[in-house]
Each structure stands twice: as structure tokens, then as C-alpha cells.
């Protein structure tokens, strides 16, 4: 799942896949602002066929947080 998340991050933020590591987050790229974050959320929802709760969206700022949230949604 981590590789798929990285691929979505790379596409949404137009960065090289190799530039994305465990520390990749909002401070890593200029265009990870509120609009960029919403583009990321929509791309993740489409890629993984999930729907994030509004309360969780603001916390999805790391690969681990995203993976944990997706895994939790898929388990239900």
C-alpha cells in the first residue's frame, strides 16, 4: 500500500517518486497547501476506493497516517 500512496503523492504534487520518503509531508513541497491537501484527499479516495471522514482529513499528512486510515476504512 505504501508504494501506491507514494505514487499518488508524486502525481498530485508533481515530484519525483524517489523524493518521497517517510518524512514527506506538507513542508516538503510548496504546493501542499489547503487546496493541494484537498487534491491529495480526492486522489487517495479515488485510488483506494475509500471515503475519509471529514474529521480525519486534516490528520492525513504522512504516509503512515494515510496508510493507517486507509487500512482502517478497508477493515470495516
Biopython code that builds the backbone (N, CA, C, O; Angstrom):
import numpy as np
from Bio.PDB.StructureBuilder import StructureBuilder

atoms = [
    (1, "UNK", "N", (0.830, -1.189, 0.000)),
    (1, "UNK", "CA", (0.000, 0.000, 0.000)),
    (1, "UNK", "C", (0.877, 1.256, 0.000)),
    (1, "UNK", "O", (0.515, 2.264, -0.608)),
    (2, "UNK", "N", (2.023, 1.201, 0.676)),
    (2, "UNK", "CA", (2.886, 2.378, 0.756)),
    (2, "UNK", "C", (3.338, 2.837, -0.634)),
    (2, "UNK", "O", (3.398, 4.037, -0.902)),
    (3, "UNK", "N", (3.651, 1.900, -1.499)),
    (3, "UNK", "CA", (4.086, 2.259, -2.858)),
    (3, "UNK", "C", (2.968, 2.975, -3.618)),
    (3, "UNK", "O", (3.226, 3.919, -4.364)),
    (4, "UNK", "N", (1.736, 2.526, -3.427)),
    (4, "UNK", "CA", (0.606, 3.178, -4.089)),
    (4, "UNK", "C", (0.371, 4.586, -3.542)),
    (4, "UNK", "O", (0.052, 5.502, -4.300)),
    (5, "UNK", "N", (0.526, 4.756, -2.246)),
    (5, "UNK", "CA", (0.375, 6.073, -1.625)),
    (5, "UNK", "C", (1.453, 7.018, -2.162)),
    (5, "UNK", "O", (1.169, 8.164, -2.508)),
    (6, "UNK", "N", (2.684, 6.524, -2.228)),
    (6, "UNK", "CA", (3.772, 7.344, -2.762)),
    (6, "UNK", "C", (3.493, 7.747, -4.204)),
    (6, "UNK", "O", (3.774, 8.880, -4.595)),
    (7, "UNK", "N", (2.944, 6.836, -4.995)),
    (7, "UNK", "CA", (2.625, 7.153, -6.387)),
    (7, "UNK", "C", (1.575, 8.260, -6.473)),
    (7, "UNK", "O", (1.668, 9.143, -7.325)),
    (8, "UNK", "N", (0.585, 8.213, -5.598)),
    (8, "UNK", "CA", (-0.442, 9.261, -5.570)),
    (8, "UNK", "C", (0.188, 10.587, -5.150)),
    (8, "UNK", "O", (-0.077, 11.618, -5.769)),
    (9, "UNK", "N", (1.011, 10.573, -4.118)),
    (9, "UNK", "CA", (1.687, 11.791, -3.671)),
    (9, "UNK", "C", (2.526, 12.397, -4.796)),
    (9, "UNK", "O", (2.490, 13.607, -5.022)),
    (10, "UNK", "N", (3.275, 11.554, -5.494)),
    (10, "UNK", "CA", (4.128, 12.027, -6.584)),
    (10, "UNK", "C", (3.301, 12.675, -7.687)),
    (10, "UNK", "O", (3.673, 13.718, -8.225)),
    (11, "UNK", "N", (2.193, 12.056, -8.012)),
    (11, "UNK", "CA", (1.339, 12.596, -9.076)),
    (11, "UNK", "C", (0.678, 13.909, -8.655)),
    (11, "UNK", "O", (0.702, 14.886, -9.404)),
    (12, "UNK", "N", (0.099, 13.930, -7.475)),
    (12, "UNK", "CA", (-0.628, 15.116, -7.008)),
    (12, "UNK", "C", (0.307, 16.313, -6.858)),
    (12, "UNK", "O", (-0.044, 17.433, -7.230)),
    (13, "UNK", "N", (1.497, 16.071, -6.311)),
    (13, "UNK", "CA", (2.403, 17.180, -6.025)),
    (13, "UNK", "C", (3.503, 17.349, -7.076)),
    (13, "UNK", "O", (4.394, 18.184, -6.920)),
    (14, "UNK", "N", (3.435, 16.559, -8.138)),
    (14, "UNK", "CA", (4.352, 16.670, -9.261)),
    (14, "UNK", "C", (5.814, 16.635, -8.803)),
    (14, "UNK", "O", (6.605, 17.528, -9.106)),
    (15, "UNK", "N", (6.140, 15.575, -8.064)),
    (15, "UNK", "CA", (7.510, 15.371, -7.595)),
    (15, "UNK", "C", (7.974, 13.985, -8.029)),
    (15, "UNK", "O", (7.164, 13.107, -8.329)),
    (16, "UNK", "N", (9.281, 13.808, -8.056)),
    (16, "UNK", "CA", (9.864, 12.513, -8.384)),
    (16, "UNK", "C", (9.493, 11.501, -7.292)),
    (16, "UNK", "O", (9.494, 11.824, -6.104)),
    (17, "UNK", "N", (9.184, 10.303, -7.707)),
    (17, "UNK", "CA", (8.830, 9.253, -6.752)),
    (17, "UNK", "C", (9.948, 9.044, -5.730)),
    (17, "UNK", "O", (9.682, 8.804, -4.553)),
    (18, "UNK", "N", (11.195, 9.135, -6.184)),
    (18, "UNK", "CA", (12.337, 8.941, -5.292)),
    (18, "UNK", "C", (12.478, 10.017, -4.228)),
    (18, "UNK", "O", (13.194, 9.824, -3.245)),
    (19, "UNK", "N", (11.806, 11.146, -4.409)),
    (19, "UNK", "CA", (11.874, 12.237, -3.433)),
    (19, "UNK", "C", (10.934, 12.011, -2.259)),
    (19, "UNK", "O", (10.954, 12.770, -1.290)),
    (20, "UNK", "N", (10.117, 10.979, -2.340)),
    (20, "UNK", "CA", (9.120, 10.734, -1.300)),
    (20, "UNK", "C", (9.625, 9.646, -0.359)),
    (20, "UNK", "O", (9.848, 8.504, -0.760)),
    (21, "UNK", "N", (9.797, 10.030, 0.895)),
    (21, "UNK", "CA", (10.209, 9.078, 1.926)),
    (21, "UNK", "C", (9.271, 9.210, 3.121)),
    (21, "UNK", "O", (8.268, 9.920, 3.054)),
    (22, "UNK", "N", (9.593, 8.536, 4.197)),
    (22, "UNK", "CA", (8.709, 8.515, 5.365)),
    (22, "UNK", "C", (8.493, 9.901, 5.969)),
    (22, "UNK", "O", (7.486, 10.130, 6.639)),
    (23, "UNK", "N", (9.423, 10.825, 5.740)),
    (23, "UNK", "CA", (9.281, 12.164, 6.317)),
    (23, "UNK", "C", (8.537, 13.124, 5.388)),
    (23, "UNK", "O", (8.338, 14.285, 5.744)),
    (24, "UNK", "N", (8.128, 12.666, 4.218)),
    (24, "UNK", "CA", (7.440, 13.525, 3.256)),
    (24, "UNK", "C", (6.126, 14.007, 3.850)),
    (24, "UNK", "O", (5.324, 13.208, 4.332)),
    (25, "UNK", "N", (5.912, 15.314, 3.813)),
    (25, "UNK", "CA", (4.697, 15.890, 4.369)),
    (25, "UNK", "C", (4.493, 17.295, 3.845)),
    (25, "UNK", "O", (5.160, 17.702, 2.894)),
    (26, "UNK", "N", (3.588, 18.041, 4.445)),
    (26, "UNK", "CA", (3.248, 19.375, 3.953)),
    (26, "UNK", "C", (4.434, 20.324, 3.794)),
    (26, "UNK", "O", (4.405, 21.182, 2.912)),
    (27, "UNK", "N", (5.446, 20.204, 4.595)),
    (27, "UNK", "CA", (6.602, 21.086, 4.486)),
    (27, "UNK", "C", (7.562, 20.702, 3.369)),
    (27, "UNK", "O", (8.502, 21.440, 3.075)),
    (28, "UNK", "N", (7.330, 19.561, 2.751)),
    (28, "UNK", "CA", (8.261, 19.050, 1.738)),
    (28, "UNK", "C", (8.096, 19.706, 0.374)),
    (28, "UNK", "O", (9.044, 19.747, -0.411)),
    (29, "UNK", "N", (6.916, 20.214, 0.086)),
    (29, "UNK", "CA", (6.655, 20.830, -1.211)),
    (29, "UNK", "C", (5.828, 22.094, -1.028)),
    (29, "UNK", "O", (4.991, 22.182, -0.129)),
    (30, "UNK", "N", (6.074, 23.066, -1.892)),
    (30, "UNK", "CA", (5.372, 24.343, -1.784)),
    (30, "UNK", "C", (3.871, 24.219, -2.000)),
    (30, "UNK", "O", (3.083, 24.900, -1.343)),
    (31, "UNK", "N", (3.479, 23.346, -2.924)),
    (31, "UNK", "CA", (2.061, 23.300, -3.289)),
    (31, "UNK", "C", (1.223, 22.383, -2.391)),
    (31, "UNK", "O", (0.082, 22.064, -2.723)),
    (32, "UNK", "N", (1.791, 21.957, -1.247)),
    (32, "UNK", "CA", (0.968, 21.213, -0.285)),
    (32, "UNK", "C", (0.359, 22.239, 0.667)),
    (32, "UNK", "O", (0.727, 22.340, 1.837)),
    (33, "UNK", "N", (-0.574, 22.984, 0.120)),
    (33, "UNK", "CA", (-1.340, 23.949, 0.892)),
    (33, "UNK", "C", (-2.737, 23.365, 1.070)),
    (33, "UNK", "O", (-2.932, 22.172, 0.836)),
    (34, "UNK", "N", (-3.706, 24.167, 1.474)),
    (34, "UNK", "CA", (-5.043, 23.610, 1.711)),
    (34, "UNK", "C", (-5.661, 23.058, 0.431)),
    (34, "UNK", "O", (-6.311, 22.013, 0.461)),
    (35, "UNK", "N", (-5.468, 23.743, -0.689)),
    (35, "UNK", "CA", (-6.011, 23.247, -1.957)),
    (35, "UNK", "C", (-5.278, 21.972, -2.389)),
    (35, "UNK", "O", (-5.901, 21.026, -2.872)),
    (36, "UNK", "N", (-3.968, 21.955, -2.215)),
    (36, "UNK", "CA", (-3.192, 20.755, -2.546)),
    (36, "UNK", "C", (-3.590, 19.580, -1.675)),
    (36, "UNK", "O", (-3.646, 18.444, -2.145)),
    (37, "UNK", "N", (-3.865, 19.848, -0.411)),
    (37, "UNK", "CA", (-4.282, 18.782, 0.503)),
    (37, "UNK", "C", (-5.618, 18.186, 0.056)),
    (37, "UNK", "O", (-5.813, 16.971, 0.108)),
    (38, "UNK", "N", (-6.520, 19.037, -0.377)),
    (38, "UNK", "CA", (-7.821, 18.525, -0.841)),
    (38, "UNK", "C", (-7.660, 17.721, -2.139)),
    (38, "UNK", "O", (-8.348, 16.719, -2.331)),
    (39, "UNK", "N", (-6.756, 18.152, -3.033)),
    (39, "UNK", "CA", (-6.481, 17.362, -4.238)),
    (39, "UNK", "C", (-5.931, 15.991, -3.858)),
    (39, "UNK", "O", (-6.292, 14.977, -4.457)),
    (40, "UNK", "N", (-5.056, 15.973, -2.857)),
    (40, "UNK", "CA", (-4.493, 14.711, -2.374)),
    (40, "UNK", "C", (-5.595, 13.807, -1.826)),
    (40, "UNK", "O", (-5.657, 12.626, -2.168)),
    (41, "UNK", "N", (-6.452, 14.349, -0.991)),
    (41, "UNK", "CA", (-7.530, 13.548, -0.390)),
    (41, "UNK", "C", (-8.420, 12.955, -1.476)),
    (41, "UNK", "O", (-8.760, 11.772, -1.430)),
    (42, "UNK", "N", (-8.795, 13.771, -2.449)),
    (42, "UNK", "CA", (-9.658, 13.274, -3.535)),
    (42, "UNK", "C", (-8.947, 12.198, -4.346)),
    (42, "UNK", "O", (-9.570, 11.207, -4.728)),
    (43, "UNK", "N", (-7.660, 12.371, -4.616)),
    (43, "UNK", "CA", (-6.901, 11.379, -5.377)),
    (43, "UNK", "C", (-6.774, 10.077, -4.586)),
    (43, "UNK", "O", (-6.889, 8.993, -5.157)),
    (44, "UNK", "N", (-6.540, 10.178, -3.292)),
    (44, "UNK", "CA", (-6.448, 8.976, -2.458)),
    (44, "UNK", "C", (-7.786, 8.241, -2.407)),
    (44, "UNK", "O", (-7.833, 7.016, -2.515)),
    (45, "UNK", "N", (-8.870, 8.996, -2.241)),
    (45, "UNK", "CA", (-10.202, 8.373, -2.190)),
    (45, "UNK", "C", (-10.496, 7.642, -3.494)),
    (45, "UNK", "O", (-11.055, 6.545, -3.483)),
    (46, "UNK", "N", (-10.126, 8.242, -4.602)),
    (46, "UNK", "CA", (-10.370, 7.600, -5.894)),
    (46, "UNK", "C", (-9.468, 6.380, -6.085)),
    (46, "UNK", "O", (-9.929, 5.330, -6.531)),
    (47, "UNK", "N", (-8.199, 6.515, -5.752)),
    (47, "UNK", "CA", (-7.239, 5.432, -5.954)),
    (47, "UNK", "C", (-7.521, 4.215, -5.084)),
    (47, "UNK", "O", (-7.341, 3.077, -5.518)),
    (48, "UNK", "N", (-7.963, 4.458, -3.860)),
    (48, "UNK", "CA", (-8.164, 3.361, -2.910)),
    (48, "UNK", "C", (-9.634, 3.021, -2.692)),
    (48, "UNK", "O", (-9.955, 2.142, -1.892)),
    (49, "UNK", "N", (-10.523, 3.707, -3.395)),
    (49, "UNK", "CA", (-11.963, 3.467, -3.296)),
    (49, "UNK", "C", (-12.430, 3.524, -1.839)),
    (49, "UNK", "O", (-13.076, 2.607, -1.332)),
    (50, "UNK", "N", (-12.080, 4.630, -1.193)),
    (50, "UNK", "CA", (-12.491, 4.875, 0.194)),
    (50, "UNK", "C", (-13.079, 6.279, 0.282)),
    (50, "UNK", "O", (-12.981, 7.066, -0.659)),
    (51, "UNK", "N", (-13.684, 6.578, 1.415)),
    (51, "UNK", "CA", (-14.194, 7.919, 1.691)),
    (51, "UNK", "C", (-13.753, 8.275, 3.108)),
    (51, "UNK", "O", (-14.203, 7.666, 4.078)),
    (52, "UNK", "N", (-12.874, 9.262, 3.217)),
    (52, "UNK", "CA", (-12.368, 9.675, 4.525)),
    (52, "UNK", "C", (-13.415, 10.498, 5.259)),
    (52, "UNK", "O", (-14.164, 11.259, 4.646)),
    (53, "UNK", "N", (-13.461, 10.338, 6.582)),
    (53, "UNK", "CA", (-14.315, 11.181, 7.422)),
    (53, "UNK", "C", (-13.728, 12.584, 7.445)),
    (53, "UNK", "O", (-12.509, 12.752, 7.449)),
    (54, "UNK", "N", (-14.587, 13.583, 7.460)),
    (54, "UNK", "CA", (-14.130, 14.970, 7.498)),
    (54, "UNK", "C", (-13.191, 15.217, 8.677)),
    (54, "UNK", "O", (-12.234, 15.981, 8.556)),
    (55, "UNK", "N", (-13.453, 14.588, 9.797)),
    (55, "UNK", "CA", (-12.634, 14.784, 10.994)),
    (55, "UNK", "C", (-11.218, 14.240, 10.819)),
    (55, "UNK", "O", (-10.290, 14.716, 11.474)),
    (56, "UNK", "N", (-11.042, 13.250, 9.944)),
    (56, "UNK", "CA", (-9.737, 12.620, 9.749)),
    (56, "UNK", "C", (-8.880, 13.327, 8.710)),
    (56, "UNK", "O", (-7.656, 13.202, 8.731)),
    (57, "UNK", "N", (-9.500, 14.063, 7.810)),
    (57, "UNK", "CA", (-8.808, 14.636, 6.660)),
    (57, "UNK", "C", (-7.607, 15.486, 7.064)),
    (57, "UNK", "O", (-6.548, 15.383, 6.446)),
    (58, "UNK", "N", (-7.750, 16.312, 8.076)),
    (58, "UNK", "CA", (-6.655, 17.210, 8.459)),
    (58, "UNK", "C", (-5.445, 16.469, 9.007)),
    (58, "UNK", "O", (-4.341, 17.013, 9.010)),
    (59, "UNK", "N", (-5.632, 15.240, 9.469)),
    (59, "UNK", "CA", (-4.532, 14.462, 10.036)),
    (59, "UNK", "C", (-3.786, 13.616, 9.002)),
    (59, "UNK", "O", (-2.790, 12.975, 9.338)),
    (60, "UNK", "N", (-4.239, 13.606, 7.784)),
    (60, "UNK", "CA", (-3.627, 12.769, 6.752)),
    (60, "UNK", "C", (-2.469, 13.522, 6.103)),
    (60, "UNK", "O", (-2.558, 13.971, 4.960)),
    (61, "UNK", "N", (-1.381, 13.647, 6.861)),
    (61, "UNK", "CA", (-0.244, 14.440, 6.409)),
    (61, "UNK", "C", (1.067, 13.645, 6.381)),
    (61, "UNK", "O", (2.146, 14.225, 6.258)),
    (62, "UNK", "N", (0.971, 12.332, 6.494)),
    (62, "UNK", "CA", (2.159, 11.481, 6.389)),
    (62, "UNK", "C", (1.743, 10.161, 5.753)),
    (62, "UNK", "O", (0.570, 9.788, 5.765)),
    (63, "UNK", "N", (2.715, 9.475, 5.207)),
    (63, "UNK", "CA", (2.427, 8.181, 4.577)),
    (63, "UNK", "C", (1.837, 7.228, 5.604)),
    (63, "UNK", "O", (0.880, 6.514, 5.306)),
    (64, "UNK", "N", (2.399, 7.208, 6.813)),
    (64, "UNK", "CA", (1.891, 6.310, 7.859)),
    (64, "UNK", "C", (0.447, 6.634, 8.219)),
    (64, "UNK", "O", (-0.385, 5.732, 8.318)),
    (65, "UNK", "N", (0.142, 7.927, 8.417)),
    (65, "UNK", "CA", (-1.223, 8.316, 8.777)),
    (65, "UNK", "C", (-2.203, 7.951, 7.669)),
    (65, "UNK", "O", (-3.312, 7.488, 7.937)),
    (66, "UNK", "N", (-1.789, 8.162, 6.426)),
    (66, "UNK", "CA", (-2.650, 7.827, 5.291)),
    (66, "UNK", "C", (-2.869, 6.318, 5.229)),
    (66, "UNK", "O", (-4.000, 5.855, 5.081)),
    (67, "UNK", "N", (-1.785, 5.554, 5.342)),
    (67, "UNK", "CA", (-1.889, 4.093, 5.277)),
    (67, "UNK", "C", (-2.752, 3.544, 6.408)),
    (67, "UNK", "O", (-3.580, 2.660, 6.188)),
    (68, "UNK", "N", (-2.559, 4.067, 7.614)),
    (68, "UNK", "CA", (-3.352, 3.610, 8.760)),
    (68, "UNK", "C", (-4.838, 3.908, 8.552)),
    (68, "UNK", "O", (-5.692, 3.078, 8.861)),
    (69, "UNK", "N", (-5.137, 5.084, 8.032)),
    (69, "UNK", "CA", (-6.537, 5.463, 7.814)),
    (69, "UNK", "C", (-7.177, 4.587, 6.735)),
    (69, "UNK", "O", (-8.301, 4.114, 6.900)),
    (70, "UNK", "N", (-6.464, 4.376, 5.643)),
    (70, "UNK", "CA", (-6.989, 3.522, 4.577)),
    (70, "UNK", "C", (-7.199, 2.100, 5.085)),
    (70, "UNK", "O", (-8.232, 1.488, 4.811)),
    (71, "UNK", "N", (-6.229, 1.573, 5.822)),
    (71, "UNK", "CA", (-6.367, 0.216, 6.364)),
    (71, "UNK", "C", (-7.576, 0.107, 7.277)),
    (71, "UNK", "O", (-8.297, -0.890, 7.244)),
    (72, "UNK", "N", (-7.802, 1.135, 8.096)),
    (72, "UNK", "CA", (-8.962, 1.139, 8.984)),
    (72, "UNK", "C", (-10.261, 1.173, 8.213)),
    (72, "UNK", "O", (-11.226, 0.504, 8.584)),
    (73, "UNK", "N", (-10.293, 1.950, 7.140)),
    (73, "UNK", "CA", (-11.520, 2.033, 6.324)),
    (73, "UNK", "C", (-11.776, 0.732, 5.576)),
    (73, "UNK", "O", (-12.923, 0.311, 5.430)),
    (74, "UNK", "N", (-10.720, 0.103, 5.109)),
    (74, "UNK", "CA", (-10.856, -1.161, 4.374)),
    (74, "UNK", "C", (-11.272, -2.306, 5.297)),
    (74, "UNK", "O", (-11.898, -3.269, 4.855)),
    (75, "UNK", "N", (-10.926, -2.198, 6.573)),
    (75, "UNK", "CA", (-11.262, -3.252, 7.532)),
    (75, "UNK", "C", (-12.736, -3.247, 7.881)),
    (75, "UNK", "O", (-13.276, -4.265, 8.315)),
    (76, "UNK", "N", (-13.385, -2.122, 7.698)),
    (76, "UNK", "CA", (-14.812, -2.013, 8.072)),
    (76, "UNK", "C", (-15.719, -2.531, 6.995)),
    (76, "UNK", "O", (-16.940, -2.509, 7.153)),
]
sb = StructureBuilder()
sb.init_structure("model")
sb.init_model(0)
sb.init_chain("A")
sb.init_seg("    ")
for serial, (resi, resn, name, xyz) in enumerate(atoms, 1):
    if name == "N":
        sb.init_residue(resn, " ", resi, " ")
    sb.init_atom(name, np.array(xyz, "f"), 0.0, 1.0, " ", f" {name:<3s}", serial, name[0])
structure = sb.get_structure()
